[in-house]
Amino acid sequence: NMVLEKTKELNMDYLFMIDSDIMLRDSDTIRHLATLERDVVAENHWATWGMGGLSAPSVWQRGGYDSSPEFIAQLRKPGVYEVGGFCACTLFSRYAFDLGVNYSRVNFLPANIRGEDRDFCCRASVLGIKLYADTYKEPIHLETDHLHKNKKNLSVKDKHYFSNHESLN
């Protein structure tokens, strides 16, 4: 919330927030997200999130992580899709944070819907802000169990990146 307030104070047009375990593959990711002209748009990535090795998107249709098989299949295709929530890699427009979206806890949410991103997404939805996910510039999620143990499962592009940046060895 302090970052949102500082962004407003400095009269910034956009705010890009990214979790510390996310790496952008493309240097133009932020520019790309800004050209989509959405008030809130997240870059989808895939993660196991302690789900027994099952890969899940970082965006969802509703609730905590509720998503239909059709929705998940759609996210595997390049595009921009309306979503119910997101986390980890997001661009916010000035309009969104001027409306008052923030990460404060929404106390009436069910106990299984945890995390500041869910609070933010609920608040944005109530304020009438549509949330979107982009699947063109998928970032790398540095999940310790996923990447360190399974480098052989990385895409050719990721293998090239990590062979040139030995930070995971």
C-alpha positions in Angstrom: 0.0 0.0 0.0 2.9 2.4 0.7 4.1 1.8 -2.9 0.6 2.6 -4.2 0.5 5.8 -2.2 4.0 6.9 -3.3 3.0 6.2 -7.0 0.0 8.5 -6.6 2.1 11.1 -4.8 4.7 11.1 -7.6 1.9 11.4 -10.2 3.1 8.3 -12.0 1.1 6.9 -15.0 1.8 3.2 -14.2 3.0 1.0 -11.4 4.6 -2.3 -12.2 4.9 -4.8 -9.4 6.7 -8.1 -9.6 7.5 -10.8 -7.0 11.1 -11.4 -6.2 11.0 -15.0 -7.6 9.9 -13.8 -11.1 12.2 -13.1 -14.0 11.1 -11.3 -17.1 12.2 -13.2 -20.3 11.7 -10.2 -22.6 13.1 -6.7 -22.1 10.0 -5.1 -23.5 7.5 -6.9 -21.2 6.5 -3.7 -19.3 6.1 -1.7 -22.6 4.0 -4.5 -24.0 1.7 -4.6 -21.0 1.3 -0.8 -21.2 0.3 -0.9 -24.9 -2.6 -3.2 -24.0 -4.3 -0.2 -22.5 -5.9 -2.1 -19.6 -6.2 -0.7 -16.1 -4.8 -3.8 -14.5 -3.1 -6.6 -16.4 -0.9 -9.4 -15.2 1.6 -11.5 -17.1 0.6 -15.2 -16.6 3.2 -17.7 -15.6 2.9 -21.4 -14.6 3.7 -22.7 -11.2 3.3 -25.8 -9.1 2.5 -23.9 -5.9 2.9 -27.1 -3.8 0.1 -28.8 -5.8 1.8 -32.2 -6.1 3.7 -31.2 -9.2 0.7 -30.1 -11.1 1.2 -26.9 -13.1 -1.3 -24.1 -12.5 -1.6 -20.6 -13.9 -0.8 -17.5 -11.8 -4.3 -16.2 -12.8 -7.7 -17.6 -12.0 -11.3 -17.2 -12.9 -12.9 -16.7 -9.4 -12.3 -17.4 -5.7 -8.9 -18.4 -4.6 -7.7 -20.4 -7.6 -10.9 -21.6 -9.2 -10.5 -22.2 -12.9 -12.3 -24.4 -15.4 -10.4 -26.7 -17.8 -11.5 -24.5 -20.7 -10.1 -21.4 -19.0 -6.7 -23.1 -18.4 -6.6 -24.3 -22.0 -7.3 -20.8 -23.2 -4.3 -19.5 -21.1 -2.0 -21.8 -23.0 -2.7 -19.8 -26.2 -1.2 -16.3 -26.7 -3.8 -13.6 -25.9 -5.2 -11.2 -23.4 -8.0 -12.7 -21.3 -10.3 -11.3 -18.6 -9.6 -13.0 -15.3 -11.0 -13.0 -11.7 -7.6 -12.7 -10.1 -3.9 -12.8 -10.5 -0.5 -12.6 -8.7 3.2 -11.9 -9.0 3.7 -9.8 -12.2 1.2 -6.9 -12.7 1.0 -3.5 -14.3 -1.5 -1.0 -12.8 -2.7 2.2 -14.5 -3.1 5.5 -12.8 -6.8 5.2 -13.1 -6.8 1.9 -11.0 -4.9 3.3 -8.1 -6.7 6.6 -8.2 -9.9 4.6 -7.6 -8.5 3.4 -4.4 -7.5 -0.2 -5.0 -5.1 -1.5 -2.4 -3.7 -4.6 -0.7 -5.4 -4.2 2.7 -7.1 -7.4 4.1 -10.7 -7.9 3.1 -11.9 -9.6 6.3 -15.1 -11.2 4.9 -13.2 -13.4 2.5 -13.3 -17.2 3.2 -10.3 -18.5 5.1 -9.1 -20.5 2.1 -8.8 -17.3 0.1 -5.5 -16.0 1.4 -2.9 -13.6 0.2 -2.8 -9.9 -0.5 -3.4 -10.4 -4.2 -6.8 -11.9 -3.6 -7.7 -8.9 -1.4 -6.6 -6.5 -4.1 -8.5 -8.4 -6.9 -11.7 -8.5 -4.8 -11.4 -4.8 -4.1 -10.7 -3.9 -7.8 -13.7 -6.0 -8.9 -16.0 -4.2 -6.5 -14.7 -0.9 -7.8 -15.6 -2.0 -11.4 -12.0 -2.5 -12.6 -11.7 -5.4 -15.0 -8.7 -7.6 -14.5 -6.8 -9.1 -17.4 -4.0 -11.7 -18.0 -1.6 -11.5 -20.8 0.0 -14.7 -22.1 2.4 -13.3 -24.7 5.4 -12.6 -22.5 5.3 -15.3 -19.9 7.9 -14.7 -17.2 10.1 -17.3 -15.5 9.0 -18.3 -12.0 12.0 -19.4 -9.9 10.3 -22.1 -7.9 13.1 -23.9 -6.1 11.5 -27.4 -6.3 10.4 -26.9 -9.9 13.5 -25.3 -11.6 16.4 -26.5 -9.5 15.4 -30.1 -9.6 13.8 -30.1 -13.1 16.1 -28.0 -15.3 15.8 -30.7 -18.0 12.1 -29.8 -18.3 12.7 -26.2 -19.2 11.9 -24.9 -22.7 14.7 -24.4 -25.2 14.6 -20.6 -24.6 14.9 -21.1 -20.8 17.7 -23.6 -21.1 19.6 -21.1 -23.2 18.9 -18.3 -20.6 20.1 -20.5 -17.7 23.1 -21.8 -19.6 24.2 -18.1 -20.0 23.2 -17.0 -16.5 24.3 -19.6 -14.0 22.4 -18.1 -11.1 20.4 -21.4 -10.5 23.4 -23.7 -10.2 
